Amino acid sequence: KAGVTQTPRYLIKTRGQQVTLSCSPISGHRSVSWYQQTPGQGLQFLFEYFSETQRNKGNFPGRFSGRQFSNSRSEMNVSTLELGDSALYLCASSQTGASHNEQFFGPGTRLTVL
Amino acid sequence: GQQLNQSPQSMFIQEGEDVSMNCTSSSIFNTWLWYKQDPGEGPVLLIALYKAGELTSNGRLTAQFGITRKDSFLNISASIPSDVGIYFCAGHNQGGKLIFGQGTELSVKP
């Protein structure tokens, strides 16, 4: 089975721009979660999607949004980029997102905001 | 917000030595997971624990789910150079969110 894939792997944007990141989960997995990883804050949960619905949300401003498509692929959007948004954005998939289901991570998208 | 306290933050050990790291929380967690992350890659799941008191091994790795459901430890026996990386503990809280510890950076000297 192919693993979780994320595109693009690297991205450079300037302040004020917006960005869309993409995640394709493992085949058969219906839950996709997004995380932001920075050296100072570690891994922070952004949100989780299941069956095209946002099921859980972390403590991030409304500039961070996401969606999930009927094939379980997910996108994450960040509008009005700030310098502090520079981070590794990770997506993880699991079968149902329940706590007994293991999450598998993609390689991440490294976003640099200049 | 809810936090996991992971220690130590970093470790420098000699190849062949055993390693121990742990995570604690003031809240109860339903599951405990241990991940390893190599530079530029996403975390890879090493061990998943689902029951209080559960002790699970994966090769040279052993992890335990604390009986109070508020802590977990990971041991690595006979470390080798490829064990280098950042190890994260994570747990599903009562609301179902996966919370991560700050990570333990492991360096192994050959």
Contacts between the chains, C-beta under 8 A, distances in Angstrom:
chain1	res1	chain2	res2	distance
A	4	B	42	7.5
A	33	B	98	7.0
A	35	B	100	7.8
A	42	B	100	5.9
A	42	B	101	7.5
A	42	B	102	4.8
A	42	B	103	6.3
A	43	B	43	7.7
A	43	B	88	6.8
A	43	B	90	7.8
A	43	B	100	4.0
A	44	B	100	8.0
A	45	B	97	5.6
A	45	B	98	6.4
A	45	B	99	7.3
A	48	B	97	7.9
A	56	B	95	7.5
A	56	B	96	6.4
A	56	B	97	5.8
A	58	B	97	7.4
A	59	B	1	6.4
A	90	B	42	5.2
A	90	B	43	7.4
A	92	B	42	7.6
A	92	B	98	8.0
A	97	B	96	7.4
A	98	B	96	7.3
A	99	B	30	4.7
A	99	B	31	4.9
A	99	B	92	3.6
A	99	B	96	6.0
A	100	B	31	6.9
A	100	B	50	6.0
A	102	B	33	7.3
A	102	B	45	5.7
A	102	B	48	5.4
A	103	B	33	7.6
A	103	B	45	7.2
A	103	B	98	6.4
A	104	B	45	6.6
A	105	B	35	7.7
A	105	B	42	3.4
A	105	B	43	4.9
A	105	B	44	7.1
A	105	B	45	8.0
A	106	B	42	5.2
A	107	B	40	7.5
A	107	B	41	5.4
A	107	B	42	5.0
A	108	B	40	7.8
A	108	B	41	7.2
A	108	B	42	5.1
A	110	B	40	7.7
